[in-house]
C-alpha cells in the first residue's frame, strides 16, 4: 500500500468512526439568543411521562397562508421536533383540513362543532389583499383520550404580526398544558365556598369546568360552623385552596375565625369581593338607573390584619370595556357598543408569572384596593389605566352617562390597584382578641402561605344565555375575548404551586418579521439587485476574460 492510499484509508476510517459516534450520541445545540428551542424542565418532565404513543394532529397547513402564519407553522413544527427528540413516543403530523375543496363547507362545519373554530385572515402579498381561512388548532391523543390545543393566543387590538408573536411565545405552554391533561393525575383539591350568598353555580360554571381539568373541585359550606366549628375547620383543611366568589351576605365572627385558622395552617385562598352593591343588570329598568350602596361583608378587619383594604368606592376610567345598548324605536332599534367607564380594562406592567403576557382583564363596578405596611409581601397583579377616578357611595348610576362627553381632566387619580397577591407568614386576625369560640391547636401565626384578593366578584362571572353558561371573558356583543379566564387560571396555578406551567407561559421569544409594505414598494429594486446585477457582473467578467485572453495569446 503506497503512502497516499494509506492516508486515504486512515481518513475513511476516521470519518466512519465519527459517523458511528454521532449516531450513538446524538446531541442538539440551541444557539438562538432567546433559547427558543431549549425546553424548560417542566416541559421535559411532562412529555417524558408519555409511556405510549402520543399522537398530535396539527391543522396548521396550507399554501395560501400569509407569511406571518407560515412562521407560526414553522415554529410549531420545530417545537414538535424538539418534543419528539426528547421522547420518541411523541409523533406528529400536519394536515390541511381544507384541502378537499368539494367538501370544504361540510368540513368547516364539522370542525367547528368539535370546538375547532376557524380563523379568517387578511393576506397581504405583493401589495394585494385577499382573505384566507385557517384552523389554528391541534389534537393530541393518548390512551384513548383526546384534547384540543389552541395554537393562537388572542390579544385585543393586536395586528396579525403581534398575534403570531404572542402565539409563538405561547406554543410551548399550549402543548405542555395539553400533554399534562393527558398524562398527569389530579392530586390537589379546591373548595368553592357557599353559604354567604356567593355567585350561583351557573355564573361560575365555565371557570369551574376549566380548573376541573387540573384539580378536584367540590362545594363547601360554612353553615356548620355554628354547631361544630372544630369539624368544619378540620374538613376545610382537607382542601389546598378555597375560592370565595362574590359573597353578598356578611360573614359571622365564627366563620371568620375558621377561615383565619385555615390560612394559619397554610391554606391558600382566592377572594373575589365587592365592597359596593351595584349590578349592571339592575340598570335595565324603565328609569335606566339605580343606587350604588356600600356592601359590608364584615371582612374589613380580616384583610386589614393581612395587609390590604378594599375601599367602598367605584373605580371609573376612560380605558374601559363598552356597554351594549339598544338604540332606536321598535323594529328600527339596533344594538350599539357605547363607552362605559364602570367596566375598567386592567393589565399590569409586572413580569410576575400570573400576569406576564396576559390579555386585558375586564372588571365591572370594581373597587379600589389599598396595600398596608406589614411583613407580608404584596404584588399588584392588576391595575387600571392612569386616566381613572374614584366615586364614593351611595351614588346614583345611570345609563345616561353613555350620552355625555367625559372630561379627561376629572380622571386624575392615576393607576388604581384592583388585584393583589399576598405572600408570607400571616399574623392571625384574632391575635390579642376575644374569640367567638375555642379551637384545638389554634395558631397565631401561619406557616408560609399566600392568597389573592380581587376587588370585584364579576371577574369570575360568565354570561348565561337561555340558561346556558357562556365562555368566561367572551363578550358576545363585540366578539372580543378578555383575559379573565387565563388570569384566574394562572392565579390558581400559582397559589397551588403549579409553577412549572406558569413559568413556561412566561417564556419570551423574539420573532422577527419582514416589512410587507416595504417589500411590495421595493420589490423591483431588490429583484434587479438579486437577479439582474449578478448577470451583468457575470457578463462583464466574461467579456473581460475573453478580451485579456485574446490579447495575451494573439499571434
C-alpha positions as CSV (number, residue, x, y, z in Angstrom):
1,X,0.0,0.0,0.0
2,X,1.6,3.3,-1.1
3,X,1.7,6.3,1.2
4,X,-1.3,8.2,-0.5
5,X,-3.5,5.1,-0.3
6,X,-2.6,4.7,3.4
7,X,-3.6,8.3,4.2
8,X,-6.9,7.9,2.3
9,X,-7.7,4.6,4.2
10,X,-7.0,6.3,7.6
11,X,-9.1,9.3,6.6
12,X,-12.0,7.0,5.7
13,X,-11.7,5.1,9.0
14,X,-11.8,8.4,10.9
15,X,-14.9,9.6,9.0
16,X,-16.7,6.2,9.6
17,X,-15.8,6.4,13.4
18,X,-17.1,10.0,13.6
19,X,-20.4,9.0,11.9
20,X,-20.9,6.0,14.2
21,X,-20.1,8.1,17.3
22,X,-22.5,10.9,16.2
23,X,-25.2,8.3,15.6
24,X,-24.9,6.7,19.0
25,X,-24.6,10.1,20.9
26,X,-26.9,12.4,19.1
27,X,-26.9,16.0,20.5
28,X,-28.8,19.1,19.6
29,X,-27.5,22.6,20.2
30,X,-29.6,25.7,20.7
31,X,-27.6,28.7,19.5
32,X,-30.6,31.2,19.5
33,X,-30.2,34.2,21.7
34,X,-33.6,33.7,23.4
35,X,-33.1,29.9,23.8
36,X,-36.4,29.3,22.0
37,X,-35.5,25.6,21.2
38,X,-34.4,24.8,24.8
39,X,-37.3,23.1,26.5
40,X,-38.0,24.0,30.1
41,X,-37.5,21.4,32.9
42,X,-41.3,21.4,33.5
43,X,-41.9,20.6,29.8
44,X,-39.4,17.8,29.8
45,X,-40.8,16.2,32.9
46,X,-44.4,16.2,31.5
47,X,-43.5,14.9,28.0
48,X,-41.4,12.1,29.5
49,X,-44.5,10.8,31.2
50,X,-45.8,9.6,27.9
51,X,-45.0,5.9,28.0
52,X,-47.0,5.0,24.9
53,X,-47.6,6.8,21.6
54,X,-48.9,10.4,22.0
55,X,-50.2,11.4,18.6
56,X,-50.5,15.1,17.6
57,X,-52.5,16.1,14.6
58,X,-51.8,19.8,13.6
59,X,-54.2,21.5,11.2
60,X,-51.9,24.4,10.5
61,X,-51.0,23.6,7.0
62,X,-51.7,25.3,3.6
63,X,-50.2,27.0,0.7
64,X,-52.1,30.3,0.9
65,X,-51.0,31.2,4.4
66,X,-49.8,34.8,4.9
67,X,-46.1,34.9,5.7
68,X,-46.8,35.6,9.4
69,X,-48.7,32.3,9.8
70,X,-46.1,30.4,7.8
71,X,-43.7,31.5,10.6
72,X,-46.2,30.1,13.2
73,X,-46.4,26.9,11.2
74,X,-42.6,26.5,11.1
75,X,-42.2,27.4,14.8
76,X,-44.8,24.8,15.6
77,X,-43.0,22.1,13.6
78,X,-39.7,22.9,15.1
79,X,-41.1,22.8,18.6
80,X,-42.7,19.4,18.0
81,X,-39.4,18.1,16.6
82,X,-37.8,19.1,19.9
83,X,-40.6,17.2,21.8
84,X,-40.0,14.2,19.5
85,X,-36.3,14.2,20.0
86,X,-36.8,14.2,23.8
87,X,-39.4,11.4,23.7
88,X,-39.8,9.1,20.7
89,X,-43.4,8.3,21.8
90,X,-44.4,11.8,20.6
91,X,-45.5,11.5,17.0
92,X,-46.9,14.5,15.0
93,X,-48.5,15.1,11.6
94,X,-49.5,18.2,9.8
95,X,-52.8,18.3,7.8
96,X,-54.6,20.8,5.6
97,X,-58.3,20.3,6.6
98,X,-59.5,22.4,3.7
99,X,-57.6,20.5,1.0
100,X,-60.8,18.9,-0.2
101,X,-62.4,21.9,-2.0
102,X,-65.6,19.9,-2.8
103,X,-66.4,19.2,0.9
104,X,-64.9,22.5,2.2
105,X,-68.1,23.8,3.8
106,X,-69.0,20.4,5.4
107,X,-65.5,20.1,6.9
108,X,-65.6,23.6,8.3
109,X,-69.0,22.8,10.0
110,X,-67.7,19.5,11.4
111,X,-64.6,21.0,12.9
112,X,-66.5,24.0,14.3
113,X,-68.9,21.6,16.1
114,X,-65.8,20.0,17.7
115,X,-64.8,23.3,19.1
116,X,-62.1,24.0,16.5
117,X,-63.3,27.4,15.4
118,X,-61.8,28.7,12.1
119,X,-59.9,32.0,11.8
120,X,-60.3,34.4,8.9
121,X,-57.1,36.2,7.9
122,X,-56.2,39.2,5.8
123,X,-53.5,38.1,3.4
124,X,-51.2,40.9,2.1
125,X,-48.9,39.6,-0.7
126,X,-47.3,41.6,-3.4
127,X,-49.2,44.7,-2.5
128,X,-52.6,42.9,-2.9
129,X,-55.1,42.0,-0.2
130,X,-57.1,38.7,0.0
131,X,-58.9,36.5,2.5
132,X,-57.9,33.1,3.9
133,X,-59.4,30.7,6.4
134,X,-57.2,28.6,8.7
135,X,-57.7,26.3,11.6
136,X,-55.0,27.1,14.2
137,X,-55.6,24.0,16.3
138,X,-54.0,20.7,17.2
139,X,-55.5,17.5,18.6
140,X,-53.4,15.4,21.0
141,X,-54.4,11.8,21.6
142,X,-53.1,9.5,24.3
143,X,-54.5,6.2,25.6
144,X,-58.0,6.8,24.1
145,X,-58.2,10.4,25.3
146,X,-58.1,13.5,23.1
147,X,-57.6,17.2,24.0
148,X,-57.7,20.2,21.8
149,X,-54.7,22.5,21.7
150,X,-55.1,26.2,20.6
151,X,-52.2,27.5,18.6
152,X,-53.3,31.1,18.6
153,X,-53.2,33.3,21.6
154,X,-55.6,36.2,21.1
155,X,-54.9,39.7,22.2
156,X,-57.2,42.6,21.9
157,X,-56.1,45.2,19.3
158,X,-53.2,43.1,18.1
159,X,-52.1,43.1,14.5
160,X,-51.5,39.7,12.7
161,X,-47.8,40.0,13.3
162,X,-48.3,40.8,17.0
163,X,-50.8,37.9,17.2
164,X,-48.2,35.5,15.8
165,X,-45.5,36.8,18.2
166,X,-47.9,36.2,21.2
167,X,-48.8,32.7,19.8
168,X,-45.2,31.6,19.2
169,X,-44.4,32.6,22.8
170,X,-47.4,30.6,23.9
171,X,-46.7,27.4,21.9
172,X,-44.6,25.5,24.4
173,X,-47.2,26.2,27.2
174,X,-50.1,25.3,24.9
175,X,-48.7,21.9,24.1
176,X,-47.3,21.1,27.5
177,X,-50.7,22.1,29.1
178,X,-52.5,19.7,26.7
179,X,-50.0,16.9,27.5
180,X,-50.4,17.4,31.2
181,X,-54.1,16.8,30.9
182,X,-53.5,13.5,29.2
183,X,-50.6,12.2,31.3
184,X,-50.9,13.6,34.8
185,X,-53.3,12.6,37.6
186,X,-55.1,15.1,39.6
187,X,-53.9,15.4,43.2
188,X,-55.0,18.8,44.6
189,X,-58.4,19.8,45.9
190,X,-60.3,23.1,45.6
191,X,-63.3,24.2,47.7
192,X,-65.8,26.6,46.2
193,X,-67.2,28.4,49.3
194,X,-71.0,28.5,49.7
195,X,-73.4,29.8,52.4
196,X,-72.8,33.6,52.1
197,X,-74.9,34.1,49.0
198,X,-72.0,33.7,46.6
199,X,-72.5,33.5,42.9
200,X,-74.8,30.7,41.7
201,X,-73.1,27.8,40.0
202,X,-74.2,28.7,36.6
203,X,-72.4,32.0,36.8
204,X,-69.0,30.4,37.6
205,X,-69.6,27.2,35.6
206,X,-67.1,28.0,32.8
207,X,-64.2,28.7,35.1
208,X,-65.0,25.7,37.4
209,X,-65.1,23.5,34.3
210,X,-61.7,24.8,33.3
211,X,-59.9,24.2,36.6
212,X,-61.7,20.9,36.9
213,X,-59.4,19.7,34.1
214,X,-56.5,20.0,36.6
215,X,-57.9,19.7,40.1
216,X,-60.6,18.1,42.2
217,X,-63.5,20.6,42.8
218,X,-66.1,20.5,45.5
219,X,-68.6,22.9,47.1
220,X,-68.0,23.7,50.8
221,X,-70.5,25.5,53.1
222,X,-69.6,27.2,56.3
223,X,-73.1,26.7,57.7
224,X,-71.9,24.0,60.1
225,X,-69.6,26.5,61.9
226,X,-72.3,27.4,64.4
227,X,-72.9,23.8,65.5
228,X,-69.5,22.2,65.1
229,X,-66.6,24.6,64.3
230,X,-63.9,22.1,65.0
231,X,-65.2,19.7,62.4
232,X,-65.8,22.5,59.9
233,X,-62.1,23.6,60.2
234,X,-60.9,20.0,60.0
235,X,-62.9,19.4,56.9
236,X,-61.8,22.6,55.3
237,X,-58.1,21.8,55.9
238,X,-58.5,18.8,53.5
239,X,-58.6,21.4,50.7
240,X,-55.5,23.0,49.2
241,X,-57.3,26.1,48.1
242,X,-60.6,27.9,48.7
243,X,-62.4,30.2,46.2
244,X,-64.8,32.8,47.6
245,X,-66.7,34.1,44.5
246,X,-68.6,37.3,45.2
247,X,-70.3,36.8,48.6
248,X,-73.1,39.2,49.3
249,X,-74.0,38.2,52.8
250,X,-71.8,39.3,55.7
251,X,-69.5,36.7,57.4
252,X,-70.0,36.0,61.1
253,X,-67.1,36.1,63.6
254,X,-67.3,32.3,63.9
255,X,-66.9,31.9,60.1
256,X,-64.1,34.4,60.0
257,X,-62.2,32.5,62.8
258,X,-62.4,29.3,60.8
259,X,-61.2,31.0,57.6
260,X,-58.4,32.7,59.6
261,X,-57.2,29.4,61.1
262,X,-57.4,27.7,57.6
263,X,-54.9,30.3,56.5
264,X,-52.8,29.9,59.6
265,X,-52.4,26.2,58.7
266,X,-51.1,27.0,55.3
267,X,-54.3,27.0,53.3
268,X,-54.3,29.1,50.1
269,X,-57.3,31.3,49.1
270,X,-58.7,33.3,46.2
271,X,-61.1,36.1,47.2
272,X,-63.3,37.9,44.7
273,X,-65.2,40.6,46.7
274,X,-67.4,43.6,46.1
275,X,-67.4,46.4,48.6
276,X,-70.1,48.2,46.7
277,X,-73.6,46.7,45.9
278,X,-74.2,47.5,42.2
279,X,-75.1,45.2,39.3
280,X,-75.2,46.1,35.6
281,X,-78.5,44.2,35.2
282,X,-80.2,46.4,37.7
283,X,-79.8,49.4,35.3
284,X,-82.0,47.8,32.7
285,X,-85.3,49.2,34.1
286,X,-87.6,51.9,32.8
287,X,-85.6,54.6,34.5
288,X,-82.2,53.2,33.4
289,X,-80.6,53.9,36.8
290,X,-80.0,52.6,40.3
291,X,-78.3,53.5,43.5
292,X,-74.8,52.0,44.3
293,X,-74.5,51.3,48.0
294,X,-71.8,50.2,50.4
295,X,-71.8,46.4,51.0
296,X,-70.5,45.4,54.4
297,X,-69.2,41.8,54.4
298,X,-67.7,42.2,57.9
299,X,-64.2,41.5,56.4
300,X,-62.5,44.9,56.8
301,X,-60.6,43.9,60.0
302,X,-59.9,40.5,58.5
303,X,-58.0,41.8,55.5
304,X,-56.6,44.8,57.4
305,X,-54.6,42.4,59.5
306,X,-53.3,40.7,56.4
307,X,-52.2,44.0,54.8
308,X,-54.9,45.1,52.4
309,X,-58.1,47.2,52.4
310,X,-60.9,47.2,49.9
311,X,-62.4,50.6,49.8
312,X,-66.2,51.1,49.2
313,X,-65.7,53.3,46.1
314,X,-66.2,52.6,42.4
315,X,-63.4,52.9,40.0
316,X,-64.2,54.8,36.9
317,X,-61.8,55.0,33.9
318,X,-61.7,56.2,30.3
319,X,-59.9,52.9,29.3
320,X,-62.8,50.5,29.7
321,X,-64.9,47.9,28.0
322,X,-68.1,49.2,26.3
323,X,-71.7,48.5,27.3
324,X,-74.0,47.4,24.5
325,X,-77.4,49.1,24.4
326,X,-80.4,49.0,22.0
327,X,-80.8,52.4,20.3
328,X,-83.8,53.4,18.3
329,X,-87.5,52.6,18.5
330,X,-89.2,49.2,17.8
331,X,-88.0,47.4,14.7
332,X,-85.6,50.2,14.0
333,X,-83.6,49.7,17.1
334,X,-80.0,48.5,16.8
335,X,-77.5,47.2,19.4
336,X,-74.5,49.6,19.7
337,X,-71.4,49.3,21.9
338,X,-71.0,52.6,23.9
339,X,-68.3,53.9,26.2
340,X,-68.9,52.8,29.7
341,X,-66.5,54.0,32.4
342,X,-67.6,51.4,35.1
343,X,-66.0,48.4,33.3
344,X,-62.3,49.0,33.7
345,X,-59.9,47.1,31.5
346,X,-56.9,46.2,33.7
347,X,-53.4,45.0,33.0
348,X,-50.0,45.0,34.6
349,X,-46.5,46.2,33.9
350,X,-45.2,43.5,36.2
351,X,-43.3,40.5,34.9
352,X,-44.9,38.3,37.6
353,X,-45.8,34.8,36.1
354,X,-49.5,35.3,36.8
355,X,-49.9,38.4,34.6
356,X,-46.9,38.2,32.2
357,X,-48.1,38.2,28.5
358,X,-51.7,38.5,29.7
359,X,-54.6,39.9,27.7
360,X,-56.7,42.7,29.2
361,X,-59.0,41.7,32.1
362,X,-62.5,43.1,32.3
363,X,-64.0,44.3,35.6
364,X,-67.5,45.6,36.4
365,X,-68.1,48.2,39.1
366,X,-64.6,47.4,40.6
367,X,-63.4,48.8,43.9
368,X,-60.0,50.2,44.9
369,X,-57.5,48.2,46.9
370,X,-55.0,49.9,49.3
371,X,-52.0,48.0,50.5
372,X,-50.9,48.5,54.1
373,X,-47.5,48.2,55.7
374,X,-46.7,44.9,57.4
375,X,-44.4,42.0,57.0
376,X,-46.4,40.4,54.2
377,X,-45.0,40.6,50.6
378,X,-47.5,42.3,48.3
379,X,-47.6,42.3,44.5
380,X,-50.0,44.4,42.5
381,X,-51.3,42.0,39.8
382,X,-53.8,44.2,38.0
383,X,-54.4,47.9,37.9
384,X,-56.4,50.4,35.9
385,X,-55.0,52.8,33.3
386,X,-53.8,56.2,34.6
387,X,-56.9,58.0,33.5
388,X,-59.0,56.9,36.4
389,X,-61.1,58.4,39.2
390,X,-62.9,57.2,42.3
391,X,-66.6,57.6,43.0
392,X,-67.9,57.2,46.6
393,X,-71.1,55.7,47.7
394,X,-74.1,56.0,47.9
395,X,-74.2,57.2,44.4
396,X,-76.8,57.1,41.5
397,X,-75.6,55.3,38.5
398,X,-77.4,55.9,35.2
399,X,-77.2,54.7,31.7
400,X,-77.5,58.3,30.6
401,X,-73.7,58.6,31.2
402,X,-73.1,57.0,27.7
403,X,-74.6,60.1,26.1
404,X,-72.4,62.5,28.0
405,X,-68.9,63.6,27.0
406,X,-66.4,62.7,29.8
407,X,-63.9,65.4,30.8
408,X,-60.4,63.7,30.9
409,X,-59.2,66.2,33.4
410,X,-61.5,64.7,36.1
411,X,-59.9,61.3,35.6
412,X,-56.8,62.3,37.6
413,X,-56.3,59.6,40.3
414,X,-53.8,57.6,38.4
415,X,-53.5,53.8,38.3
416,X,-55.8,52.0,40.8
417,X,-54.9,48.6,42.2
418,X,-57.7,46.0,41.6
419,X,-56.0,42.7,42.4
420,X,-53.2,42.0,44.9
421,X,-51.1,38.9,45.7
422,X,-50.2,38.4,49.4
423,X,-47.3,36.1,50.4
424,X,-45.6,35.3,53.6
425,X,-46.3,34.3,57.2
426,X,-49.6,35.8,58.2
427,X,-50.5,37.0,61.7
428,X,-53.9,35.8,62.9
429,X,-56.8,38.2,62.8
430,X,-57.7,37.0,66.3
431,X,-54.3,37.7,67.9
432,X,-54.9,39.5,71.2
433,X,-58.7,39.4,70.6
434,X,-61.6,37.7,72.2
435,X,-62.5,34.7,70.1
436,X,-66.1,33.6,69.4
437,X,-65.1,30.0,70.5
438,X,-62.1,27.9,71.3
439,X,-60.4,25.7,68.6
440,X,-57.9,22.9,69.3
441,X,-54.4,23.6,68.0
442,X,-55.1,27.3,67.4
443,X,-52.3,29.2,65.7
444,X,-51.5,32.9,66.0
445,X,-49.0,32.9,63.1
446,X,-49.2,31.0,59.8
447,X,-46.7,28.9,58.0
448,X,-45.6,30.3,54.7
449,X,-48.8,30.7,52.6
450,X,-50.4,33.0,50.0
451,X,-53.7,34.5,48.9
452,X,-55.0,36.7,46.1
453,X,-57.6,39.4,46.7
454,X,-59.6,40.8,43.8
455,X,-61.8,43.8,44.3
456,X,-64.6,42.7,42.0
457,X,-66.6,39.4,42.1
458,X,-67.7,39.8,38.4
459,X,-64.1,38.9,37.2
460,X,-65.1,35.3,37.6
461,X,-68.7,35.7,36.4
462,X,-69.6,34.3,33.0
463,X,-72.7,35.3,31.0
464,X,-75.7,33.0,30.9
465,X,-77.8,32.9,27.7
466,X,-81.0,30.8,27.7
467,X,-79.8,29.3,31.0
468,X,-76.6,28.1,29.3
469,X,-73.3,29.3,30.7
470,X,-71.1,31.1,28.2
471,X,-67.3,31.3,28.0
472,X,-65.8,33.4,30.7
473,X,-64.3,36.7,29.3
474,X,-66.1,36.5,25.9
475,X,-68.2,39.5,25.0
476,X,-70.9,38.1,22.6
477,X,-71.8,41.7,21.5
478,X,-68.4,42.8,20.4
479,X,-66.8,39.4,19.7
480,X,-63.8,40.3,22.0
481,X,-62.2,37.8,24.3
482,X,-60.8,39.3,27.5
483,X,-58.2,37.6,29.7
484,X,-60.4,36.9,32.7
485,X,-60.2,33.1,32.5
486,X,-56.4,32.9,31.8
487,X,-55.8,35.4,34.7
488,X,-57.8,33.3,37.1
489,X,-56.3,30.0,35.9
490,X,-52.8,31.5,36.3
491,X,-53.7,32.6,39.8
492,X,-55.0,29.2,40.8
493,X,-51.9,27.5,39.3
494,X,-49.6,29.9,41.2
495,X,-51.4,29.6,44.5
496,X,-51.2,25.8,44.3
497,X,-47.5,26.0,43.4
498,X,-48.0,24.6,39.9
499,X,-45.2,27.0,38.8
500,X,-43.9,24.8,36.0
501,X,-46.7,25.6,33.6
502,X,-46.7,29.3,34.6
503,X,-43.0,29.6,34.0
504,X,-43.4,28.1,30.6
505,X,-46.2,30.6,29.8
506,X,-43.8,33.5,30.8
507,X,-41.2,32.5,28.3
508,X,-40.2,35.4,26.0
509,X,-39.3,34.7,22.3
510,X,-38.2,37.3,19.9
511,X,-39.8,36.8,16.4
512,X,-38.6,39.0,13.6
513,X,-40.8,39.7,10.5
514,X,-40.1,41.3,7.2
515,X,-41.9,44.6,6.4
516,X,-44.5,43.5,3.9
517,X,-45.3,47.1,2.8
518,X,-41.6,47.8,2.2
519,X,-41.3,44.6,0.3
520,X,-44.1,45.5,-2.1
521,X,-42.8,49.0,-2.5
522,X,-39.2,48.0,-3.2
523,X,-39.9,44.7,-5.0
524,X,-38.5,45.8,-8.4
525,X,-35.3,47.2,-6.9
526,X,-34.4,44.0,-5.0
527,X,-35.3,41.8,-8.0
528,X,-32.8,43.8,-10.1
529,X,-30.2,43.6,-7.4
530,X,-30.6,39.8,-6.9
531,X,-31.2,38.7,-10.5
532,X,-30.0,41.3,-13.0
533,X,-26.9,42.5,-11.1
534,X,-25.3,39.1,-10.9
535,X,-26.0,38.5,-14.6
536,X,-24.5,41.9,-15.5
537,X,-21.4,41.2,-13.4
538,X,-21.1,37.7,-15.0
539,X,-21.3,39.2,-18.5
540,X,-18.7,41.8,-17.7
541,X,-16.4,39.1,-16.3
542,X,-16.9,37.0,-19.5
543,X,-16.1,40.0,-21.8
544,X,-13.1,41.0,-19.7
545,X,-11.8,37.4,-19.6
546,X,-12.1,37.0,-23.4
547,X,-10.5,40.4,-24.1
548,X,-7.4,39.6,-21.9
549,X,-7.2,36.1,-23.3
550,X,-7.2,37.3,-26.9
551,X,-4.7,40.0,-26.1
552,X,-2.4,37.5,-24.3
553,X,-2.5,34.7,-26.9
554,X,-2.8,36.9,-30.1
555,X,-0.3,35.9,-32.7
